[in-house]
Amino acid sequence: MDTNEQLVAAAFTKQSAIFDSLFIGNTIIQYKRQRVRERVQEYLRPGGHILELNSGTGEDAVWFAEKGYRVHATDLSTGMQDVLRNKVAVKGLQDSVSTECCSFTQLSSLKHRGPYDLVFSNFAGLNCTAELASVLNSFQDLLNPGGLAILVIMPKFCLWESALLFKGKFRTAFRRAFSKKGVPARVTGEKFTCWYYNPSFITRTLRNSFHLLSLEGLCSIVPPSYMEGFPEKHPLIYRYLKKKEDRLKNKWPWNHLGDYYIISLKKKV
């Protein structure tokens, strides 16, 4: 791991013991998870073999295993891996979920190299590297013919974040757009760097080996999850915004303006 990855691993290992409790009651996070899981289920039948990158505490890995998928869950944080393995043991899913502490920049060193039917990464873990092109180019050798990549990534522009300009927070409002050298982030007191990538970067990098299946915005109309409590304080507005996003999520410009986007690609045969 490079220095930044070591800092990321340290930050999320420190947070791993409380990670689930921080977010389990967040309605918008549950909405986001539902959206992402629906996309995986649309393209991959139960029984498919998933390689999950930055699997965190295993919320998605366990959910997919319970739906009939096999998951090899990887993360660079030893603390996250410990929590994940405990969940798997408690639920008796050892035959469906395997784990490995590995950086997504070192996928060639995976002990279990598949081949897989899907490479999956949720909630912007891939934004923690400046070497995303190298990561993306490693997918082809890990996937079966016609295999999938479904990634949730933060773009260089977020409509909701840009609204902070009206509060005088210019630097925060446009920090993503000016992120060529990365943007400082902090978790549990640990500092590291994040980078932001537009969908065009993904499609351009993979144009010779993957077809684009779909691109949809995530929290482009629905508020970002850091606006915790918004659905409970404004239930009618939240339901209206959710309905609008569910209708417009695949359409330009809404599929480019979210806090995240979900990009789904298929390996060329």
C-alpha positions as CSV (number, residue, x, y, z in Angstrom):
1,M,0.0,0.0,0.0
2,D,1.1,3.6,-0.7
3,T,1.1,6.2,2.1
4,N,-2.4,7.5,1.4
5,E,-3.8,3.9,1.4
6,Q,-2.1,3.3,4.8
7,L,-3.8,6.5,6.1
8,V,-7.2,5.3,4.7
9,A,-6.7,1.9,6.3
10,A,-5.8,3.4,9.7
11,A,-8.8,5.8,9.6
12,F,-11.4,3.1,8.8
13,T,-9.9,0.6,11.2
14,K,-10.3,3.1,14.0
15,Q,-13.9,3.7,12.9
16,S,-14.8,0.0,12.2
17,A,-16.2,-0.7,15.7
18,I,-18.8,2.1,15.5
19,F,-19.2,2.3,11.7
20,D,-22.5,0.5,11.5
21,S,-24.1,2.3,14.4
22,L,-23.2,5.7,12.8
23,F,-25.3,4.9,9.7
24,I,-27.8,2.2,10.4
25,G,-30.6,4.7,11.2
26,N,-29.9,7.0,8.2
27,T,-32.9,6.8,5.9
28,I,-31.0,8.2,2.9
29,I,-28.2,5.7,3.2
30,Q,-30.7,2.9,3.2
31,Y,-32.3,4.5,0.1
32,K,-28.8,4.5,-1.6
33,R,-28.1,0.9,-0.6
34,Q,-31.4,-0.2,-2.0
35,R,-30.7,1.6,-5.3
36,V,-27.3,0.0,-5.7
37,R,-28.5,-3.4,-4.8
38,E,-31.4,-3.2,-7.3
39,R,-28.9,-2.5,-10.0
40,V,-26.8,-5.5,-9.2
41,Q,-29.9,-7.7,-9.1
42,E,-31.0,-6.4,-12.5
43,Y,-27.8,-7.5,-14.2
44,L,-26.6,-10.5,-12.1
45,R,-28.6,-13.6,-11.4
46,P,-28.4,-15.3,-7.9
47,G,-25.5,-17.7,-7.8
48,G,-23.2,-15.2,-9.5
49,H,-19.7,-14.8,-8.0
50,I,-18.9,-11.2,-6.8
51,L,-15.6,-9.7,-6.1
52,E,-16.3,-6.8,-3.7
53,L,-13.8,-4.0,-3.3
54,N,-13.7,-1.8,-0.2
55,S,-16.3,-4.1,1.4
56,G,-16.2,-2.3,4.7
57,T,-18.1,-4.0,7.5
58,G,-19.8,-6.3,5.1
59,E,-23.3,-4.9,4.9
60,D,-23.5,-5.5,1.2
61,A,-21.6,-8.8,1.2
62,V,-23.9,-10.3,3.8
63,W,-27.0,-9.0,2.0
64,F,-25.9,-10.4,-1.3
65,A,-25.0,-13.8,0.3
66,E,-28.4,-14.0,1.8
67,K,-29.9,-13.4,-1.7
68,G,-28.0,-16.4,-3.1
69,Y,-24.8,-14.8,-4.4
70,R,-21.2,-15.8,-3.6
71,V,-19.0,-12.9,-2.5
72,H,-15.3,-12.5,-2.1
73,A,-15.2,-9.4,0.1
74,T,-11.9,-7.4,0.1
75,D,-10.8,-4.3,2.0
76,L,-7.6,-2.7,3.0
77,S,-8.7,-2.0,6.6
78,T,-8.0,-4.9,9.0
79,G,-10.6,-3.5,11.4
80,M,-13.3,-3.6,8.8
81,Q,-12.4,-7.1,7.8
82,D,-12.6,-8.2,11.4
83,V,-16.2,-6.8,11.7
84,L,-17.1,-8.4,8.4
85,R,-15.8,-11.9,9.4
86,N,-17.7,-11.7,12.7
87,K,-21.0,-10.9,10.8
88,V,-20.4,-13.8,8.4
89,A,-19.8,-16.2,11.3
90,V,-22.8,-15.1,13.3
91,K,-25.1,-15.5,10.2
92,G,-23.4,-18.8,9.2
93,L,-22.5,-17.6,5.8
94,Q,-19.0,-18.9,5.6
95,D,-19.8,-21.0,2.5
96,S,-21.1,-17.9,0.7
97,V,-18.7,-15.1,1.8
98,S,-14.9,-15.3,1.8
99,T,-12.7,-12.4,2.9
100,E,-9.3,-11.0,2.1
101,C,-7.4,-7.9,3.3
102,C,-6.2,-6.4,0.1
103,S,-6.0,-3.0,-1.6
104,F,-7.9,-2.5,-4.8
105,T,-4.6,-1.2,-6.3
106,Q,-3.1,-4.7,-5.7
107,L,-5.7,-6.9,-7.2
108,S,-3.1,-8.9,-9.1
109,S,-2.0,-10.2,-5.7
110,L,-5.4,-11.6,-4.7
111,K,-5.2,-15.2,-3.4
112,H,-8.6,-15.9,-4.8
113,R,-8.5,-14.5,-8.4
114,G,-11.9,-15.8,-9.6
115,P,-12.8,-15.6,-12.3
116,Y,-15.7,-13.5,-11.1
117,D,-19.0,-12.6,-12.7
118,L,-19.0,-9.1,-11.1
119,V,-16.5,-6.6,-9.7
120,F,-18.5,-4.4,-7.3
121,S,-17.5,-1.3,-5.3
122,N,-20.0,0.7,-3.3
123,F,-20.0,4.2,-1.8
124,A,-16.9,5.8,-3.3
125,G,-14.2,3.6,-1.9
126,L,-12.5,3.9,-5.3
127,N,-12.3,7.7,-4.7
128,C,-9.5,7.0,-2.3
129,T,-6.9,6.4,-5.0
130,A,-5.1,8.6,-7.5
131,E,-4.5,5.4,-9.5
132,L,-8.1,4.6,-10.6
133,A,-7.1,4.0,-14.2
134,S,-4.8,1.2,-13.1
135,V,-7.4,-0.3,-10.9
136,L,-10.0,-0.3,-13.7
137,N,-7.6,-1.9,-16.1
138,S,-7.1,-4.8,-13.7
139,F,-10.8,-5.8,-13.9
140,Q,-10.5,-7.6,-17.3
141,D,-8.3,-10.4,-16.1
142,L,-10.5,-11.0,-13.0
143,L,-13.8,-11.4,-14.9
144,N,-15.5,-14.1,-16.8
145,P,-16.3,-13.4,-20.5
146,G,-19.3,-11.0,-20.4
147,G,-18.6,-10.2,-16.7
148,L,-19.8,-7.0,-15.1
149,A,-18.4,-4.0,-13.2
150,I,-20.8,-2.0,-11.1
151,L,-19.2,0.9,-9.3
152,V,-20.5,3.8,-7.1
153,I,-18.2,6.8,-7.5
154,M,-18.2,10.5,-6.5
155,P,-18.0,12.9,-9.5
156,K,-16.3,16.2,-9.8
157,F,-19.6,18.1,-9.4
158,C,-22.5,17.6,-7.0
159,L,-25.6,19.8,-7.4
160,W,-26.4,19.8,-3.7
161,E,-22.8,20.5,-2.7
162,S,-22.6,23.5,-5.1
163,A,-25.6,25.0,-3.2
164,L,-23.2,25.7,-0.3
165,L,-22.0,28.7,-2.4
166,F,-25.1,30.5,-1.2
167,K,-23.9,30.1,2.3
168,G,-20.5,31.7,1.4
169,K,-18.7,28.3,1.4
170,F,-17.1,28.7,-2.0
171,R,-14.2,26.4,-1.3
172,T,-16.4,23.5,-0.1
173,A,-19.0,24.1,-2.9
174,F,-16.4,23.6,-5.7
175,R,-13.7,21.5,-4.0
176,R,-14.4,18.6,-6.3
177,A,-14.0,20.6,-9.5
178,F,-10.5,21.7,-8.5
179,S,-9.3,18.4,-7.2
180,K,-6.5,17.5,-9.6
181,K,-4.1,16.9,-6.7
182,G,-6.8,15.5,-4.5
183,V,-9.0,16.9,-1.7
184,P,-8.1,16.4,2.0
185,A,-10.5,14.2,4.0
186,R,-10.6,13.3,7.7
187,V,-12.2,10.3,9.4
188,T,-11.7,9.6,13.2
189,G,-9.0,12.2,13.3
190,E,-7.0,10.5,10.5
191,K,-6.2,12.6,7.4
192,F,-6.0,11.2,3.9
193,T,-6.7,12.4,0.3
194,C,-9.7,11.7,-2.0
195,W,-9.9,12.2,-5.8
196,Y,-13.1,12.7,-7.9
197,Y,-13.8,11.1,-11.2
198,N,-16.5,11.9,-13.8
199,P,-18.2,9.0,-15.6
200,S,-16.3,10.0,-18.8
201,F,-13.1,9.0,-17.1
202,I,-14.4,5.5,-16.4
203,T,-15.8,5.0,-19.9
204,R,-12.7,6.4,-21.6
205,T,-10.4,4.2,-19.6
206,L,-12.4,1.0,-20.3
207,R,-13.6,1.8,-23.8
208,N,-11.5,-1.0,-25.4
209,S,-12.7,-3.7,-23.1
210,F,-16.1,-2.8,-21.7
211,H,-19.5,-1.7,-22.9
212,L,-21.5,0.9,-20.9
213,L,-24.8,-0.7,-19.7
214,S,-26.2,2.2,-17.6
215,L,-25.3,5.4,-15.8
216,E,-27.5,6.9,-13.1
217,G,-27.2,9.7,-10.6
218,L,-27.4,8.9,-6.9
219,C,-28.5,11.7,-4.6
220,S,-28.8,14.2,-7.5
221,I,-32.3,15.2,-6.5
222,V,-32.6,13.4,-3.1
223,P,-30.4,15.2,-0.6
224,P,-27.0,13.6,0.3
225,S,-26.9,11.3,3.3
226,Y,-24.9,13.9,5.4
227,M,-28.2,15.9,5.6
228,E,-29.2,13.4,8.3
229,G,-32.8,13.6,9.5
230,F,-34.1,15.4,6.3
231,P,-36.6,12.6,5.5
232,E,-38.0,12.7,9.0
233,K,-38.2,16.5,9.3
234,H,-39.6,16.9,5.8
235,P,-41.4,13.7,4.9
236,L,-43.6,15.1,2.1
237,I,-40.7,16.9,0.4
238,Y,-38.5,13.8,0.8
239,R,-41.0,11.6,-0.9
240,Y,-41.5,14.1,-3.7
241,L,-37.7,14.4,-4.3
242,K,-37.3,10.6,-4.1
243,K,-40.1,10.1,-6.7
244,K,-38.4,12.7,-9.0
245,E,-35.0,11.1,-8.7
246,D,-36.4,7.6,-9.3
247,R,-37.9,8.9,-12.6
248,L,-35.0,11.0,-13.8
249,K,-32.0,9.1,-12.5
250,N,-30.9,7.8,-15.9
251,K,-31.4,11.0,-17.8
252,W,-28.9,13.8,-18.5
253,P,-28.0,15.9,-16.6
254,W,-29.3,14.2,-13.5
255,N,-27.1,11.1,-14.1
256,H,-24.1,13.5,-13.8
257,L,-25.0,15.8,-10.9
258,G,-25.4,13.5,-7.9
259,D,-23.3,13.1,-4.8
260,Y,-22.5,9.7,-6.4
261,Y,-23.2,7.9,-9.7
262,I,-23.8,4.2,-10.3
263,I,-22.0,3.1,-13.5
264,S,-22.6,-0.4,-14.8
265,L,-20.4,-1.9,-17.5
266,K,-20.1,-5.3,-19.3
267,K,-16.9,-6.9,-20.4
268,K,-16.6,-7.3,-24.2
269,V,-16.6,-10.9,-25.4
